[in-house]
Structures are given as C-alpha cells and as structure tokens.
Amino acid sequence: MALNGRIIAGRYELVSLIGQGGMGQVWLARDSHLDRKVAVKLLHPDRAARAADGDGDEVRRRFVRECRVTAQVDHPGLVTVHDAGGDGVDLYLVMQYLEGADLADHLAEHDPYPWPWAVAVAAQLCSVLAAVHAVPVVHRDLKPRNVLVRPDGTLTVLDLGVAAVLDTDTTG
C-alpha cells in the first residue's frame, strides 16, 4: 500500500519510506505546521487494525510505552520525540529527522572497523544507555540498525521499541 503523500494527524505529510522493522515503518515526512522534516513511525497497519479492534491492547500498550519512554529521556544521543498519537487506525510517533547511515551499514563500509572508532562508538552508546537506565528503563534491543551514525561521527539511538520499564521495588 503506497502511503506517499498521505497526511497523518492533519499535519505530517509522508514523503518516503526510510525504514521498517517488526513493529512498524518509519517515514520521512514534512510537518506542515512548523515547515520542517520529521521522521514518522507508523505502527504496521495489521497491528494497528488489531489494536483498534480491541484485539491489540498489548500492541497499543507497547507502542504507547515506547513513545512515552523515548520522550522521557533527555540525551543528545537519543532521538527527540516531537509528537505521538492516533489518527484513525494509525498509531504514530513523530521524531526528529536526522541525516546519516545506520551503524550496521557504517560497520560494513569500514571493514575492518578502526579501533579508535569502535572505542568512540562504545563510549557514546554507554552514555546513552546510562541516561536510559536512569529513567529507569532497559533497552533490550540495542543493535546496529537502531543506531544512526551522523556525518560528524556522533551517534543517535533511534528506537526504544522493546524497552522494559524497571520496577524499582523488584529485582529481575
């Protein structure tokens, strides 16, 4: 199903598909209210339909949790959330749009990966994870496809989709 040109929430015009995963698709979009590029994550239509029919309460709950958790963490190495909600059967998350390549492609392009770069990557990811754990949240799905390498070499973690909120009264 082609979604190019579709308007989400009366303001986000979908321009082109930039990625997809188990939970949904990510689109480059234009925010007509603020006249800027944004990234819009849409829950997969079949998952959103199940959520709208009442069969997908768990799917909806996980998606809403991702939106809230990502919005709670303030760190330059984590994508910024601008908006989230529902538009008909669509559940969406609007984030800052960033230029760059995912870490998996960056690693493949620079094989063997220089050790100073590997140290810089590890240090940046540890900093992001420390901020996420302070919420307290555990990421549980950190992988190279969820990390963007920006042109200046800084990293941004893009997805907290299966984050687990820690109960401070329970040890797991």
N, C-alpha and C positions, 0 to 999 in steps of 0.2 A: 504494500500500500504506500503510495507516494504522499508524503506529508509536506513536501516543499511548498512554501507559500502559506501554509496553514497558520492561523493566528491562535495562540494559546492565551487564555485569560484576558482577551481583549487588547493585548499589548505586545506579545512576543511572537514575531513572525519567524517561522522556521525557514532557514536558508539552505542548509546542507547537513547531511548526516556526518558526524565526525567520529563516532564510536558507538559500540554496543557491547553489552555483556549479558549476564544471566538475568538481571532484574529489569534492564531497560535499554533505551537508546539515548545517546547524547547528541544534541543538535547545536550547530552554530545558529544563533538567532539574532534578530535585531529587536532591541527594546524601543518601541516607538515613543514611549513617554520620555525617556532620557536620551534617546538617539545615540545608543551605544551597542556594541556587540556584547552578547552574553552567551553562555552555554546553558541549554535547557535539557535536563534529564527527564525523559518521559518513561513512566513505568510501561513495560511491554503491554500492548493492547489486550492480550488474552488475560494477563494478570490483573490489569485494571478493570476489565469486564467482570472477572470473578469477584474482585473487591467491591464493585458497585452492586453486584447481585447478592452480596452478603456472604458468599462462599469464601471470600478472600480477606476475611478480617485480619488474619495473620500477615498476609502480604501487605495490606494497607498499614498495619501497625509497624511493620519493619521499615516501610518506606518513610512513614512519618517520623520514626525514630532516627533514621539516617538524616533527614532534614534537620531535626532539632539538635542532634548531637553535633553535626557539622557546623551549625550556626553558633553553638555554644563555645567552640574552641577558637580562640583568637591567637593565631600564629601566622607569620608571613610564609611559612612553608605548607600551609593548608589552604585549599581553595576557599574563597569567600562566598558565602551564601547571600543572595540578594532577595529571594522570594521563594515561596513554596505554596502549594495548594492543590485544589482540584478544579478541573474545567470539564464539566460533563463527566464522562467515564475516565478521563485522563487525570492521572496524578502527576505533578511536575515539580521539579526542583530547579530553580534558576541560580546559576553561579557565575562568577567572573569568568570571562573568556580569556584564555592565556595562549600565547604562541609557544611552540616548542615541539619536541618529539618525546614519545614515552620512553622510559628508561630501557625497556626491552629492545627497542629499535636502536637506541643510543649505544647500548652494550654491543649489539650485533655489528653496528657500523664501525666501532672502535675496538675490534678484536685483534690482539689481546688488549684488554682494558688497562690503561696505565694505573699503576698502584696509587699515585697521588690522587687521581680522580676517584678511585674506589674509596679511599680514606675520606675525601670530601663528601661523597655520597653517603657513606655510613654516618658521618658526623651530622649532616643535615637531617637524615632520617631519624636519628636518635633524638635530636632536638624537637622534631615534630611529634614523635611518639611520647616524649616526656610531657609535652603540652596536652596531648590527647589523654594520657593516663592521669593527669591532674584533674580531669573533669569528674569522676574517674570513668574511663572507657578503655576497653581493649580493642584494638583494630581487628584482628583475626583474619584479615585478607590482604595484608600488605604484599604486593607483588609488583614487578617492574611495569606491567601495563597500567597500574594505578598511580604511577609516579611520572610527572612531566618534568623533563629537563628543559629549562628555558634557555634562550640564546645566550644569556650571561652566565650560564652554568649553575644557577640556583635551581633547587628542586621544589616542586609543589605536589603534595599528596592530593589526589583528585577524588577519592572515593572512600567513604567510611561505611559502605553498604551493609556489612555484616558485623558492625561494631557491637560489642556487648557492654551494656551499662553495668558497672560493678555495683553490687550491694555492699556498702561499707560495713555492714554487720555480718557478712558471710565471707568465709574464705573458700575459694574454689580450687 
